[in-house]
Amino acid sequence: MRFGKLLATSVLVLLALVTVSWTVPVHAQEEIPPPETAEAPSEAEPTEEDVHLLSDVELLLKYERVKELDQAKLEAVREELEEQQELFDAIGTATYNLSIELEEKKKALEELGESGDPEERSVLENAIGDLERDLGFYKAQSDLELTTETNLRQQFESLEKKIEREQRAIDTLRGVEPSGPQPAPTPEPDAPAEIAEGPSAPIPGMPMVPGAGAIPAPEAKPRLETTAQVEAQRNLERKQTAVEVAEKAVVEYVKRRESLQEQIGFETVLLETTQQAVENLEKAREHWRDQVARRTEAGAPRAEIEALQEDLKTIESALEKGRRRITERQEYLASLQERLEVQQQEEGLVTAQVEEQRKEVKKAQERLYWLQSPIHPSNVARWFRERGPRILFVIVVTAALLFLLRVSARPIARVAVHKRRGERSLTVNRADTLALSFRSAATLLIFVGGILLVFQEAGIDVKTILGGAAILGLALAFGAQNLMRDYFTGFMILLEDQYELGDLVTIGAVTGRVEKVNMRTTMLRDLEGRVHFIPNGEVKSVTNRSYVWGRAVIEVPIGYKESVDRVMDVLLEVAEELRADPEFGPFVTDDPVMLGVDKFTEYGVVIKFMLKTLPDKPFPVRRQMLRRVKNKFDAEGIEISVPYRMLLQRKAEEPDPS
């Protein structure tokens, strides 16, 4: 009996809480209503004027009104939460007491056993069944109360955050510095990468947010040089500021939509909880009806039956109120869905406006980039006015230096090269070779220097070019060490005049005439006509047989029976005849030098003498001299000794003389 009263009391408290939750106006849970919802039906599509033509005063009034409603709702939720906690504690206590009594009844039934009084056993079994059903009702109701309490706590926290956000918006509209800790700014998708500094003018109808005027400046801006560029930059900054404010307004619309969705979620849970509570009350009503019928048939006291009937009326009244609350919650959820659709339409319009403003920002950026572009006609003209004369001067100076180098390199090289050889052509050839090498190197230096100066005057960073050239030069130096060695050695060979065209030289194991020599290689042709290409870097030592002048060294062997003095006189006579010869005489540049007896050999006496000749004529002079000596000796009867060997052959029958 008392358990039924306790359950009825719990149900009444639950319905009282539900009633209290509906004493707050419905509009306390909604966001800023759209301008047209007060007069036009919710199905009407909002226009851009409805969305964007709200003044700051209207926004301020709407925020303050919504804040008041939310605060009232917050207080109601707080009171409801406190009562819900008391109700949950009461149901929990009742559930615990029922569990204890059920255990006692079961224990008494076990002690009675199978042999006990059947009537008493039947009474205990009926009591246990009633207690189990009552306990099931209480447990189900406890779960519902716990779900309701959890939902109320979440709704309370959500309302607190919403009120804080509304207070910041109100402070911003009033021009008051927000108090308390501010939330960290979150990155916004699709926001402009660079927003220039400038005044933040709010868009009419857009909700202002804290920090809307603080626009980060780009790290570096190009220098503006014309009035058109300055005006384009200011226009870009204004449009970027408008885009940033509009983007923050979109964020606010998103937050409002999410708040509505959150409220819909809360109300959906409350609706489901109320529906489950009604189902539980329907089961409790049927249970109480059964109890009234059974007690009436069993002849229970009239007072007990009247108490059960009173509890049944209370449950039926609570059940009727619960059904009415379900209808009201369903209607409120439908209104929330309508407001959500309107909110989404407004958000779509604001998003479309942001996209249009971004397009305008892009056009402003493109215009600014075009005004700053080097190929813009005004920039090209200004560039020619400011830098053209200096670049032209550098080009003229570079061309003059190249021309001066071209006309002066060869004369300077010829003056620098002293004539130390017999023929001017060879010296001129060496000078021309040096002049060509020097002119090539100097031309390269002047040309590269002129290009760098032109780049510098044109406004190009020369340091970057020099850095790249240094890296490239280092790579080439590592990859072409032998090539650089060949060029350096060739330059030193030409500078020191070690050999030149036409010289008879010996380089390593190769002897031949120099047919070509440059900074890279030397080309020799030997007596057999073979051509040898020798890299200058491999020239370790050079034997030049025709450097400045030559000398024909002649050795004449005679027999021991000949008069040495007479032979030397004959040789000098032949040498004088050679000097008097019109063909070979010019090749001999000095009197013959008689060295005399040079050595004694097993085949005769060797007489040596020398003739000084032109650089490339010692071999023709020597061959002609030997020819004349042979003819003269034959005419004078002088014997030229030669090595000989005597062979003795004996017959086989002859005895050995030894």
C-alpha positions, 0 to 999 in steps of 0.5 A: 500500500505505501509502496503505491503511494511512494510511486504515485508521489514520485510520478507527481514530482516528475510531472511537476518538474516537467511543468516547471521546465515549460514555464520558461517562454519557448523563445528562450532557447532560440537564437536571434530570430530572423527579421521576417519571422515576426510577421512573415511565415517561416516558409518564406525565403529570406532575402539579402536585405532581410539578412544584411540590413540590420543596424548595430542598435537592432543587433544590440537589442536582439542580443540583449533580449536573447541573453535575458531569455537564456538567463531565465532559461538557465535559472529554470534549468538550475532549479529543475536540476536541483529538484531532479537530483532530489527526485532521483535520490528519493527514487533511489531510496525507495528502490533500495527499501523495496529491494530490502523488503523483497529479500526479507519476503523471499527469506520468509518464504524459504523458511516457511518451506514446502510443508508450511501453511498453504494460505500463508505461503500464497500470501507471501508469493503474492506479496513477492510478485507485487514487490517485484513489479513495483521494483521494476517500475522504480528501476525503470523510472530511475533510469529515466530520471538519470537520463533526464538529469544528464541531459539537463546538466549538458543543457546547463553548460551549453546555455552558460557558454552561449550567454558568455558568447552573447555577452562578448558580442554585446560588449563588442557592439557597445565598444567595451573591452571584454572582461575575463579570459578570452577563447583562443582564436581558431583557424577558419577554413578558406580564409585569405592567406594575407590580410592587410592592416586597415580599419575594420568597418562592420557590414550592416546586418552582420553580427560583430565578434570580438577582435574583428578589427585586429587584422594581421599584417603580412610579413613583407609588402612590396614597395609602392611607387605610384599613386595608382599602386597606393590606391589599389593597395588601400582598396585591397586592404578595405576589401580584405577587411570586409572579407574577414569581418564577413567570414567571422560573421559566417562563423557566428551563423555557424555557431548559431546553427550548431546551438539550434541543433544542440537545443534540438538534440536536448529536446529530442532526448527530453521528448523520448524520456517523457514518452518512456515515462508515459509508457511506464505510467501506463504500466503502473496504471494497469498494475494499480487497477489489478490491485484494486480488483484483487483487493476488492475480491479478497474483501480488503478493508474499505480504507485500503481500497479507497487509498488504491483508487486515489493513487489510481486517479493520481496516476491517470492525472499524471498520465494525461499531463504527460501525454499533453507534454509530449504533444507540446514537445513535439510542437516545439521540436517542429518550431525548432526545425523551422527555425533551423531551416531559416537559419541555414538559408540565412547562412547560405546567403551570408556564405554566398556574400563572402564568396562574392567578396572574396572574388572582389578581393581576388580582382583587387589583388590581380589589379595590384599585381598588374600595377606592380608587374614589371611589364606594366607600361607605366613601370616599363616607362619608369624603369627606362627613365630611371635605370635606362641611362645607367644600363646604356652607359654600362653597355657603351663602356663594355663595348668600348673596352671590347673594341679597345682590347680587340685593336690593342691586344696584338700590338701590345703583345708584339711589343712585349715579346722581344725579338730573339730569333732569326726570323720575324715571322716566328716571333710575330706568330708567338705574339699573335698566339699570346694576343689571341689567348689574352684577348679571349680571357680578357673578353670573357672577363669584360663581358661577364663583368658588363652583364653583372653590372647591367643586372645590378643596374636593372635591379636584379640581385647580383649576389644570388647570381654570383653565389650560383656562379661560384658553385658552378665554377667549383663543380667545373674545377673539380670536374675539369682539373686536367683541362685547367692544367692544360690551359695554364701550362699552355699559357706559360709555354707561350709566355716563356717562349719555350717553342713556337711554330716550326721549331724542332723539339723533343717532348718526352719520346716524340721528336718533330716539328711544331705545326700547331700550338695553342693553350690546350695542345701542341701538335708535332709532326715527325720525320715519317709524317706522323702527327702527335697531339700532346696535351700541354699539361703532360709537357714536363720537359722540352728539348728545342733544337732550333731555339734562337740559333743552331749548330752543326757539329761534324766529326770526321774519322781519319786513319792513323797514317794521315797528317792531322794538321793537313786534314784540319786545314782541308776541313777549314777550307771546305767550310770556307767554300761552304760559306761562299756558296750562294745557296748554303752560305746564308745559313751559316752565321759565324766562322767555323770553329775547329775543335781539333782531335777529339778522340782516338778509336780502334779504327782511327783518329776523330777530328771535330769542328762546328758551324753556327747556323740559323735556328732551323738550318743545322741539319741541312748545313751538316749534310751539305758539309759532309758531302763536300768533305767526302768529295774533298778527301777523295780528291786529296787522297785522304782516307776516311777510316771506318770500323772493320772486323777481320775473320780467319777461317781454317780448313778442317785438315789443317792442325791447330797452330797452337 
